[in-house]
Amino acid sequence: MNLILQTRIVLTISVTFTLQSNNIGKYALIGAACQLGGTVRMTISLTIILLECTGNITFGLPIVMVLIVAKWVGDFFNTVSALIGSM
């Protein structure tokens, strides 16, 4: 019952937040940054690459925060990144 309630709360908040903002590309950028950051565990260089691609400096803080959290989660589950492990 508790899990159902938590899921409902998260979905309600995310749908409300998504409907207020029409910029779905921002969510795609943050999701791509999170996936790349968790895989290769690069924070600063990946932030600079994504900021150069977008050309918008206002995405800097959210991208940095997402990449740091993705690196922490990746380090928690595995100590070797995909980039270093493939060498």
C-alpha positions in Angstrom: 0.0 0.0 0.0 2.8 2.4 0.8 4.6 1.8 -2.5 1.3 2.5 -4.4 0.9 5.7 -2.5 4.5 6.8 -3.2 4.2 5.9 -6.9 1.0 7.9 -7.1 2.6 11.0 -5.5 5.6 10.9 -7.7 3.5 10.5 -10.9 1.1 13.3 -9.8 4.1 15.7 -9.2 5.8 14.8 -12.4 2.7 15.1 -14.5 1.9 18.5 -13.0 5.4 19.7 -13.5 5.5 18.4 -17.0 2.2 20.0 -18.0 3.4 23.4 -16.8 6.5 23.3 -18.9 6.4 22.7 -22.7 10.1 22.1 -23.1 10.3 18.4 -23.4 13.8 18.7 -24.9 15.1 19.9 -21.5 14.0 16.6 -19.9 15.7 14.7 -22.8 18.9 16.6 -22.3 18.9 15.9 -18.6 18.1 12.2 -19.1 20.9 11.8 -21.7 23.3 13.6 -19.4 22.4 11.3 -16.6 22.8 8.2 -18.7 26.1 9.3 -20.0 27.4 10.4 -16.6 26.5 7.1 -15.0 28.2 5.2 -17.7 31.5 7.0 -18.3 31.6 8.8 -14.9 32.8 12.1 -16.3 31.3 15.2 -14.7 33.1 18.4 -15.7 34.1 17.4 -19.2 30.6 16.0 -20.0 29.0 19.2 -18.6 31.2 21.4 -20.9 30.4 19.2 -23.9 26.7 19.4 -23.3 26.8 23.1 -22.6 28.7 23.7 -25.8 26.1 21.6 -27.8 23.2 23.5 -26.4 24.7 27.0 -26.4 22.7 27.9 -23.3 24.6 28.5 -20.0 21.4 28.3 -17.9 21.4 24.5 -18.2 24.8 24.4 -16.4 23.6 23.9 -12.8 21.0 21.2 -13.5 23.4 19.3 -15.7 26.2 19.4 -13.1 23.8 18.3 -10.3 22.5 15.4 -12.4 26.0 14.3 -13.4 27.2 14.3 -9.8 24.3 12.2 -8.6 24.7 9.8 -11.6 28.4 9.4 -10.7 27.7 8.8 -7.1 25.1 6.1 -8.0 27.4 4.5 -10.5 30.3 4.5 -8.0 28.0 2.9 -5.4 27.0 0.0 -7.6 30.3 -0.5 -9.5 33.8 0.8 -9.0 35.0 0.5 -12.6 33.4 2.8 -15.2 32.5 1.5 -18.7 35.1 3.7 -20.2 38.0 2.4 -18.1 36.7 -1.2 -18.1 36.8 -1.4 -21.9 40.5 -0.4 -22.1 
